[in-house]
Amino acid sequence: MHAEGFKHLPVVETKRVLGVITDRDVRQRAPHLDETLVETAMTADPVTVSPDTTIEEAASAMLVKRIGCLPVVQNGSLVGIVTTTDLLRALLDIALVHRKDN
């Protein structure tokens, strides 16, 4: 996670989302990483969205649930992940379009 700059990783088995592990989960277990299994550190059964979920709905879910990412699932399989950074980027894109229109 550190080497690639990821803060969230979906945990999958045959494309099915089992959970999400975060950099915070890893840091909390730092002294015992060699003894800790991913399944014991991850958040199991995470909140997910579909590809046709709106940005507004995703942002609302993340805000209400106080989470930093949402796995994107289609037909029971992981197809992506939406993060707080993705939503901030979308917000800036919208702001720039709005600014150009005025």
C-alpha positions as CSV (number, residue, x, y, z in Angstrom):
1,M,0.0,0.0,0.0
2,H,2.7,2.4,0.9
3,A,4.9,1.7,-2.1
4,E,2.0,2.3,-4.5
5,G,0.4,5.2,-2.6
6,F,-2.9,3.4,-1.9
7,K,-5.0,4.3,1.1
8,H,-7.7,1.7,0.5
9,L,-7.7,-1.8,-1.0
10,P,-10.7,-3.9,-1.7
11,V,-10.3,-7.5,-0.5
12,V,-11.8,-9.8,-3.1
13,E,-12.2,-13.5,-3.7
14,T,-13.0,-14.4,-7.3
15,K,-14.1,-10.8,-8.0
16,R,-16.6,-10.8,-5.0
17,V,-15.9,-8.0,-2.5
18,L,-15.3,-9.5,1.0
19,G,-14.0,-6.3,2.6
20,V,-11.8,-3.2,2.5
21,I,-8.5,-2.7,4.3
22,T,-7.2,0.8,4.8
23,D,-3.8,2.3,5.6
24,R,-5.3,3.1,9.0
25,D,-6.0,-0.6,9.6
26,V,-2.5,-1.4,8.7
27,R,-0.9,1.3,10.8
28,Q,-3.0,0.2,13.9
29,R,-1.5,-3.3,13.6
30,A,2.0,-2.2,12.6
31,P,3.8,-3.9,15.5
32,H,2.3,-7.2,14.5
33,L,1.9,-7.1,10.7
34,D,3.8,-10.4,10.3
35,E,1.2,-12.1,12.5
36,T,-2.0,-10.3,11.3
37,L,-4.2,-11.8,8.6
38,V,-6.0,-9.4,6.3
39,E,-9.4,-10.9,7.2
40,T,-8.9,-9.9,10.8
41,A,-7.9,-6.3,10.0
42,M,-10.3,-5.5,7.2
43,T,-13.8,-4.1,7.4
44,A,-16.0,-7.0,6.2
45,D,-19.1,-6.5,4.1
46,P,-18.4,-2.9,3.2
47,V,-20.9,-0.5,1.8
48,T,-20.8,-0.7,-2.0
49,V,-22.2,1.2,-5.0
50,S,-23.0,0.3,-8.6
51,P,-21.5,2.0,-11.7
52,D,-24.8,3.9,-12.2
53,T,-24.7,5.4,-8.7
54,T,-24.5,9.2,-8.9
55,I,-21.6,11.1,-7.5
56,E,-24.0,12.8,-5.2
57,E,-25.3,9.5,-3.8
58,A,-21.8,8.2,-3.4
59,A,-20.6,11.3,-1.6
60,S,-23.7,11.2,0.7
61,A,-23.1,7.6,1.6
62,M,-19.4,8.3,2.4
63,L,-20.3,11.3,4.5
64,V,-23.1,9.6,6.4
65,K,-21.2,6.3,7.0
66,R,-17.9,8.2,7.6
67,I,-15.9,6.1,5.2
68,G,-13.2,7.0,2.7
69,C,-14.0,4.7,-0.1
70,L,-16.8,2.7,-1.8
71,P,-16.1,-0.5,-3.8
72,V,-18.0,-0.4,-7.1
73,V,-19.8,-3.7,-7.8
74,Q,-21.7,-4.8,-10.9
75,N,-23.3,-8.2,-11.1
76,G,-21.6,-9.3,-7.9
77,S,-18.1,-8.5,-9.2
78,L,-15.8,-5.7,-8.2
79,V,-15.3,-3.3,-11.2
80,G,-13.7,-0.3,-9.4
81,I,-13.4,1.8,-6.3
82,V,-14.5,5.4,-5.5
83,T,-12.5,7.3,-3.0
84,T,-12.7,10.7,-1.3
85,T,-10.0,11.9,-3.7
86,D,-12.1,10.9,-6.7
87,L,-15.1,12.8,-5.4
88,L,-13.0,15.9,-4.7
89,R,-11.6,15.7,-8.2
90,A,-15.2,15.5,-9.6
91,L,-16.2,18.5,-7.5
92,L,-13.4,20.5,-8.9
93,D,-14.3,19.5,-12.4
94,I,-17.9,20.6,-11.8
95,A,-16.7,23.9,-10.4
96,L,-14.4,24.6,-13.3
97,V,-17.3,23.9,-15.8
98,H,-19.6,26.2,-13.8
99,R,-16.9,28.9,-13.7
100,K,-16.5,28.7,-17.5
101,D,-20.2,29.0,-18.1
102,N,-20.4,32.2,-16.1
